[in-house]
Amino acid sequence: MKLKIYLVDDEPMAIKYFKLLLQEAKIDCEVVGEAMNGAKALHEIPALQPDLVFADISMPVMDGLLMAEKILSENRQQKIILMTSYRDFDYAKRGMNIGVSDYILKNELSEDYLKKLFGKIEQDIMKDNRARYVMLEYNTRSFLLTSTNVIEDRIYKTKPFQRYILLSVIKRPQVSVSSRLQEEHTELDCYRLMNLCYPQGITCRVFTEISEGEWCGIFFIDSTVSDSMAKIKEAIAVVNQEIILKCEDCVFMISKSTGKFMKLPQLYGELKSKMEYIYACRELVLTEENMMLPIKDSAVLAEQLIEELASALDNENTEYAKQQLDAFFKNSLLCKNQWNYTEDLRSIYRF
């Protein structure tokens, strides 16, 4: 996890030394900004959204305590560590009271100290992110199923030529004629799915479990991507590698792309209407072009074929029975959902 760092200190050499320590300690981070007083940092930090802010307590214009208090009043999730050259426990107490993450002495800074500090911080950030992600998953599920406008701002962004697409992942359903299958519940880490390394130009903003055996992700397609379907299929390969580790067989359904975020529930509804027919599909990836839709006129023919099959079996006409059975299978896949198809198979199984 690469952390974004912001440094605030009125001494340029102190900032330079801190960056050198980060480099020598081989900390996986990026210094996204620096300032020599709290006023400048107060203006830049909300825009840069660093994971962690290191700030000296004593600075001109605006000190670290006042800066931290103002930032935390707007964003309690921001992690701020105050630094000082003096062991002043009054400063430490005041800092803790306003919600800073830690308080450290500059003369204690070393490679080993930073490694331990960043290890703890990374764990804390991961824990906080996962806790917030539970609510984001819930909001996304509600949005897709009920069209309620509850999605967090961080995934609903307005950009010129921004396109959105849904990727549904469905555990391939099993058909059994002898008994009701009791399948084990599959656990997929949706937070991990969101943070996989996807191809350039494709960004996963959220993955959520819609129901048992069904997950859905919202993807952003950058305006620079010319062949969005090819990129999405590359993203599917990334997700599928994660699912294979679970030894699961899944089908991927891709929605149409849209520039209107609020149209996503409609696109999800279109995918959902086709999910009960995927039992008959052997493809890994289903798009609008290869999704099987029921042919209603074939339903009547299916009933006729069962009657013809029963009659052929009664008359011990084996060859004709085989022909009717083959025709039934081909026809049923055009008009039956999984439940109806299974019930028909059980009817034939009882012949």
N, C-alpha and C positions, 0 to 999 in steps of 0.2 A: 504494500500500500504506500504510494508516494504521497507524502504530506506536503501541503503548501504552507510556507512559513512567511510571516511578516515580522520584521525587526524594527524596533523603535529605540533609539539611543542618541543622545546629543553629542556623543563622542564618536567621530568617524572611525577611529582606530579600534574602538570597542566592537563596532559592527563588523569591521574587517576581520578581527580576531575570532569573533563568533562564527563567521562564515568559514574561516580556515579550519576551526575545530569540527564543524559539520562535515567538511570535505575529508579531513583526516580520519574521522570516525566512520566514514563511509555510510552516513545516514541517508536513507532513500527519501530525499526531500527536495523541494524547489523553493528558493527564496523569491517570492512573487512581488515583494515590495519592501521598502525601507523608508524610514523617516527620522528626522532629528528632533521632532517634538510631537506631542500628543495631538495637537490640532490638525496637523497634516495627516497623521495616521487615522484620526477620527473620520476624516473625509474619504480616505482611500479604502479602508478595510471593508466597509459594507459592499463596495463594488467588486473588490478582489476576492472576497469570501475565502480567506485563508483558513486552514484547519487549526492553525496555532499561531498565537501572537506572543512574541517575547518583547517586553517593554521595561526600560529602566524606570525606576520610581521617580528619581529627581531629574527633572528636565525643565528648561525655560518654556515660556508661552503656556504650555499645559503639561502637568506632570503625569506620570504613569497611572497613579491612582484615580485621578479625575477622568482621564481618558478611558480607563477600564470601566469605571462606574457608568459613564455615558453609553459605551458600547453595550455593556451587559443589560442596561435598562431597555435597550431595543432588541437585543438578541441574547437570551440567557444561554443559548447553546454554544456561543463562541468561547473557545478555550484560550485563556490569557494567563501567561506566566510572568510575574513581576520579578525584576532583577535589581539588586542593589549592591553597593560596595561595603555597606555597613550592616552589622547584625542588629537590626532594630525590630524588636518583636511587636512594637506598636504598629509599625507599618504592616507587618505580616498579619496581625489580627484584623486591621482595617481592610486589608485586601481580601481575606477570607470572608469577611462579613458582606462584602459586595459581590462575592461569587467568583473570584479569580481561582484558577485551577491549582496554582502552586506559587511558591515564593522561594527564590534561590539566591545564594550569594555568588557574586561574580568570581571571587577568588577560589570558589569550589568547582568552577567549570573545568572539565577535562573530557577527554575522549570517552573514557569509561563511564563517567557520570552522565554524559549525553546519551550514550547507548542505552543505559538503564532507564533514563528519563523518557526517551522516545519509545522504548519498548512498552512502558506502562501507558504512555499517552495513546499509542496506536491501539492498544487493547481497549482503552476507555472509549476512543472514538468509534471503533468497530461495534462495541456494545451499545453506544448511544445511537449509532446509525441503524442498527438492527431493531432497536426498540421503536424508533420513529418509522421504520419501514413497515412494521406490523400495521400501523394506522394507514399508511399509504396504500398497502395492499387492500385493506378493507374499503377505502375510498374508491380505489380503482374498480374493484368488483361491483360496488354499488353503482358507480357511474356507468359501467358497461351493461349492467342488468336492468337498471331503472332510469337511466338517463338523468340522474341527479347531478347537479354541478358541484361536486365535492372534491374534485382533484386538486392537489396542491399546486401552487404556482410554479414550483420548480420543474414540473413536467409539462405544464401548459404554457408554452412560450409562443409569442407571435413573432415570426420571422418571415421576411419576404421569400416566397416560393418554397416555404417549408411544407414538406409532405409527411403524412402520418400513415402508418400501416399496422394492421394487427396480425400477430402470429399466434395461432391457436395450436396447442400441443395436446393431442388426445391419445391416451393409452389405448392401443388397438383392442377393440372389444372381441371377446371370445364367444363362439357359438357352441352350445352343448345341447344335444338332443336327449341325453339320458338323465340329466339332473341340472339343477341350478348351480352355476359355478360360484364358489366363494373365493373371490380374488382378494389377495392381500392389498392393503392400502399402500400406494406408492408415495414416498416422501421425496419431494424435490425441493431443494433450497432455492426459493425464488429470489432471495437477496443475492445469492451467488450467481444465479442465471442472469440477473440484471448487470452484474459487474464482470461478466466474461469479456475476453478480448475480442471484440467484433471488428469486422473489416472497416477500413477507413471510409467515412461517409455514412455509416450506419451507427446509430446510437440507440441503445435500449434504455428507456426511461423508467420502466417498471415491468415487473412480472408478477402475476398473482395467480393463486389457485382459485379457479371459479367453482369447481365442485370436485368430488373424488374422481381422479383420473383425467381431469381436464385443467389445463393451465393456459393463460393468455398473456402475451406481452405487447406493449405499445412501443413501437419503434419510430424514430425520427429518421427521415431520409434527407440528407443534405442537398442543397440546391445544385451542388457541383456534380452529383451522381447522375449520369445519363441513363444507365441501364439498372434501374432499381430492382428489377426481378432477379437479375444475376447476383446483385449484392445481398439481397435477402436470402437467396439460396446459400450463399457463402455463410451468412449468419446462422442459417439452419444447421449447416454442417458443424458449426461451433457448438450449438446447443445439443445436437445429437450426440456428440462425443461425451458430453456430460451425462446424458441420459443412458448411454450405453454402459457407463460405469455402474449404473443401477440395474443393469441387465434387463431393461425394459424395451418393449417394442411399441413405438409410438408413431402416429401419423401427424404430419404438420399441415395445417391449413392456412393459406395466405389470403388475407382480404384484399379488396381493391385499395389503392392508395387514395388519399383525399387531402386536400389543403385545408379542410375545415375540421378542427379538432372535435367540435360538438357533433359531428356526423359519425364518430366512432361507434356509439351504441347501435346505430342503424346497421353499420357494417358487421358488427358482432352478431346482431340478430340474423343477418343473412348467412353467416357462417354456421350459427347454431341450428338453423333450419335444415342444414345438410349433414349435420354430425351423425344423425341416427342412421345414415345410409353408408357410412364409411366402412362398415364391417365387410362390405363386398369389394373393397378397394385394396389392391396389393401395392400401390405406389407409396413411396415415402412422403412425397410432397404433393399436395393438392392445391391447385389454383382455380381461378374462375373457369379456365378453359377445360380442365380435366376433372372437375367435381361432378360426381354422378347425381343427377336429379331424378326423382321418381316419375315414371310415365304412367299417369293415372289410367289410361285406357287398357294397360296391361293387367290391371287387377282382376278384371272379369275373366280374362284368358287364363290367369293362374288358377282360378277356381275350376274352370273347365278341364284344365290339364290334370288336376288332382282326381277329378271324377273319371277321366279317361284312363288314368293310371290304375285306379281302383278296379275299373272294369276289366282292364287287360290282365291284372293279377288274378282276378276271379276266374277268368277264362284261360288262365295259364298260358297266355300269349306273351312269352318272355321277351321276344325281340321288340314287339310293339311297346311293352312296358318300359324297356330301356329307352326307347325313343321319347316316350312321354316324360320319363324322369329327367332326361337330359334337357328337353324343352322346358320343363318346369324350373330347373335350376337357372337356366339362362334368362327366362322370363321374370322370375321372382326377383332377381337382382336389379331389375329395372323398375319395380313397383313396390317392393316391400321394405319396410324399415326392419331394424334388427329384431325387434320383438315379434313382429308378424312372421318374419322369415323363420325364426326359431320355432314358433308354434306350428307352422306348416311342416317343418322338418320332423317335428314330434308326431304329427298326424301320419306322415309317411312311415316313420319308424315303427308305428303301431300296426301297420298293414301286415 
